[in-house]
Amino acid sequence: MKGKIFIDFDEVLNTHKDWQNGSRFKPKRGSLKYLQKLTKNYKIYVFTTRNRENVYKWLIRYHLDAYIADVVNKREDK
C-alpha cells in the first residue's frame, strides 16, 4: 500500500511569477522527475489555495496530471 504525500503547488511544481489561470508560468525544472520518483511509493496530493479547476488544467497542460491523486486545499485523511 502506498503512503500519501502532500506537496505545495506554488514554487514546488511551478515557477510562480504571476498567477492568471496558470498562463504565465511553467513547471519548475525537475518537477516531472520529482513526481515520477514520488509516485513509486506515494499517492501524491497537490496542496493549494488556488482554484482546483485551474490547477488541474495546468497539470494537464504540462502532462503532470497522471502523477497526481487529487488537488486539495486542506489536509484530509483519505
DRENPA-3360 file (N, C-alpha, C; in nm, 2 decimals, always signed):
BEGIN
1 = MKGKIFID = +0.08/-0.12/+0.00/+0.00/+0.00/+0.00/+0.09/+0.13/+0.00 ~ +0.06/+0.22/-0.09/+0.13/+0.34/-0.10/+0.10/+0.44/+0.01 ~ +0.20/+0.51/+0.06/+0.17/+0.62/+0.15/+0.11/+0.74/+0.08 ~ +0.08/+0.84/+0.16/+0.03/+0.97/+0.10/+0.13/+1.08/+0.12 ~ +0.14/+1.17/+0.02/+0.23/+1.28/+0.04/+0.16/+1.40/-0.02 ~ +0.16/+1.51/+0.06/+0.10/+1.64/+0.01/+0.22/+1.73/-0.02 ~ +0.21/+1.79/-0.15/+0.31/+1.88/-0.19/+0.25/+2.01/-0.23 ~ +0.32/+2.12/-0.20/+0.26/+2.25/-0.23/+0.27/+2.27/-0.38;
9 = FDEVLNTH = +0.18/+2.35/-0.44/+0.17/+2.38/-0.58/+0.27/+2.49/-0.62 ~ +0.26/+2.60/-0.55/+0.35/+2.72/-0.59/+0.49/+2.70/-0.55 ~ +0.58/+2.72/-0.64/+0.72/+2.71/-0.62/+0.78/+2.57/-0.59 ~ +0.69/+2.47/-0.59/+0.74/+2.33/-0.58/+0.72/+2.27/-0.72 ~ +0.60/+2.29/-0.77/+0.58/+2.23/-0.91/+0.59/+2.34/-1.02 ~ +0.58/+2.47/-0.98/+0.58/+2.57/-1.08/+0.68/+2.68/-1.04 ~ +0.70/+2.77/-1.14/+0.79/+2.88/-1.12/+0.72/+3.01/-1.06 ~ +0.60/+3.00/-1.03/+0.51/+3.10/-0.97/+0.57/+3.25/-0.98;
17 = KDWQNGSR = +0.52/+3.31/-1.09/+0.55/+3.45/-1.10/+0.43/+3.53/-1.09 ~ +0.34/+3.51/-1.18/+0.21/+3.58/-1.18/+0.10/+3.48/-1.21 ~ +0.01/+3.45/-1.12/-0.09/+3.36/-1.15/-0.21/+3.42/-1.22 ~ -0.24/+3.38/-1.34/-0.36/+3.42/-1.41/-0.40/+3.30/-1.49 ~ -0.47/+3.21/-1.42/-0.52/+3.08/-1.47/-0.41/+3.00/-1.52 ~ -0.29/+3.01/-1.46/-0.18/+2.93/-1.50/-0.11/+2.96/-1.63 ~ -0.14/+3.07/-1.69/-0.09/+3.10/-1.82/+0.04/+3.17/-1.82 ~ +0.09/+3.21/-1.71/+0.21/+3.29/-1.71/+0.34/+3.22/-1.65;
25 = FKPKRGSL = +0.32/+3.09/-1.62/+0.44/+3.02/-1.57/+0.44/+2.88/-1.61 ~ +0.56/+2.82/-1.60/+0.58/+2.69/-1.65/+0.62/+2.60/-1.53 ~ +0.63/+2.47/-1.55/+0.67/+2.38/-1.44/+0.81/+2.41/-1.40 ~ +0.84/+2.39/-1.28/+0.97/+2.41/-1.22/+1.06/+2.30/-1.28 ~ +1.19/+2.34/-1.31/+1.28/+2.24/-1.37/+1.29/+2.12/-1.27 ~ +1.28/+2.00/-1.33/+1.29/+1.88/-1.25/+1.16/+1.83/-1.19 ~ +1.05/+1.91/-1.20/+0.92/+1.87/-1.14/+0.87/+1.73/-1.20 ~ +0.88/+1.71/-1.32/+0.84/+1.58/-1.38/+0.91/+1.46/-1.32;
33 = KYLQKLTK = +1.04/+1.47/-1.31/+1.12/+1.36/-1.25/+1.09/+1.35/-1.10 ~ +1.07/+1.46/-1.04/+1.03/+1.46/-0.89/+0.90/+1.38/-0.87 ~ +0.80/+1.41/-0.95/+0.67/+1.34/-0.94/+0.69/+1.19/-0.98 ~ +0.77/+1.16/-1.08/+0.79/+1.02/-1.12/+0.85/+0.94/-1.01 ~ +0.94/+1.00/-0.94/+1.01/+0.93/-0.83/+0.91/+0.91/-0.71 ~ +0.84/+1.02/-0.68/+0.75/+1.01/-0.56/+0.63/+0.91/-0.59 ~ +0.59/+0.90/-0.71/+0.47/+0.82/-0.74/+0.50/+0.67/-0.72 ~ +0.62/+0.63/-0.71/+0.66/+0.49/-0.69/+0.62/+0.44/-0.55;
41 = NYKIYVFT = +0.62/+0.53/-0.46/+0.59/+0.50/-0.32/+0.48/+0.57/-0.25 ~ +0.43/+0.68/-0.32/+0.33/+0.76/-0.26/+0.21/+0.79/-0.36 ~ +0.09/+0.81/-0.30/-0.01/+0.88/-0.37/+0.01/+1.03/-0.35 ~ +0.02/+1.11/-0.45/+0.06/+1.25/-0.44/-0.07/+1.34/-0.45 ~ -0.08/+1.42/-0.35/-0.18/+1.52/-0.34/-0.12/+1.66/-0.35 ~ -0.17/+1.74/-0.44/-0.12/+1.88/-0.46/-0.20/+1.97/-0.36 ~ -0.13/+2.04/-0.28/-0.20/+2.13/-0.18/-0.19/+2.27/-0.23 ~ -0.30/+2.34/-0.24/-0.30/+2.48/-0.28/-0.43/+2.55/-0.24;
49 = TRNRENVY = -0.42/+2.68/-0.23/-0.54/+2.76/-0.20/-0.60/+2.81/-0.33 ~ -0.54/+2.78/-0.44/-0.58/+2.82/-0.57/-0.70/+2.74/-0.62 ~ -0.77/+2.79/-0.72/-0.89/+2.73/-0.78/-0.85/+2.59/-0.83 ~ -0.91/+2.49/-0.78/-0.88/+2.35/-0.82/-0.88/+2.32/-0.97 ~ -0.99/+2.37/-1.03/-1.01/+2.35/-1.17/-0.89/+2.41/-1.25 ~ -0.85/+2.53/-1.22/-0.74/+2.59/-1.29/-0.61/+2.52/-1.26 ~ -0.59/+2.46/-1.14/-0.47/+2.39/-1.12/-0.47/+2.26/-1.20 ~ -0.59/+2.19/-1.20/-0.60/+2.07/-1.28/-0.57/+2.10/-1.43;
57 = KWLIRYHL = -0.62/+2.21/-1.48/-0.59/+2.25/-1.62/-0.44/+2.27/-1.65 ~ -0.38/+2.33/-1.55/-0.23/+2.35/-1.56/-0.16/+2.22/-1.56 ~ -0.20/+2.13/-1.47/-0.13/+1.99/-1.46/-0.15/+1.92/-1.59 ~ -0.27/+1.92/-1.65/-0.30/+1.86/-1.77/-0.21/+1.92/-1.89 ~ -0.21/+2.05/-1.89/-0.13/+2.12/-2.00/+0.01/+2.07/-2.00 ~ +0.07/+2.05/-1.88/+0.21/+2.01/-1.88/+0.23/+1.86/-1.85 ~ +0.12/+1.78/-1.87/+0.13/+1.63/-1.86/+0.18/+1.58/-1.72 ~ +0.14/+1.66/-1.62/+0.18/+1.62/-1.48/+0.06/+1.55/-1.41;
65 = DAYIADVV = -0.06/+1.56/-1.47/-0.18/+1.51/-1.40/-0.18/+1.36/-1.38 ~ -0.11/+1.28/-1.46/-0.10/+1.14/-1.44/-0.04/+1.10/-1.31 ~ +0.03/+1.18/-1.25/+0.10/+1.15/-1.12/+0.03/+1.20/-1.00 ~ -0.08/+1.27/-1.02/-0.15/+1.34/-0.91/-0.28/+1.27/-0.87 ~ -0.30/+1.23/-0.74/-0.42/+1.17/-0.70/-0.53/+1.27/-0.69 ~ -0.50/+1.39/-0.64/-0.60/+1.49/-0.62/-0.54/+1.62/-0.59 ~ -0.61/+1.73/-0.61/-0.57/+1.87/-0.58/-0.66/+1.91/-0.46 ~ -0.60/+1.94/-0.35/-0.68/+1.97/-0.23/-0.64/+2.11/-0.17;
73 = NKREDK = -0.73/+2.16/-0.09/-0.70/+2.29/-0.02/-0.70/+2.27/+0.13 ~ -0.71/+2.15/+0.18/-0.70/+2.12/+0.32/-0.66/+1.97/+0.33 ~ -0.59/+1.94/+0.44/-0.55/+1.80/+0.45/-0.66/+1.72/+0.50 ~ -0.69/+1.61/+0.44/-0.79/+1.52/+0.47/-0.74/+1.38/+0.49 ~ -0.78/+1.31/+0.58/-0.74/+1.17/+0.59/-0.83/+1.09/+0.50 ~ -0.77/+1.03/+0.39/-0.84/+0.96/+0.29/-0.80/+0.81/+0.30;
% end
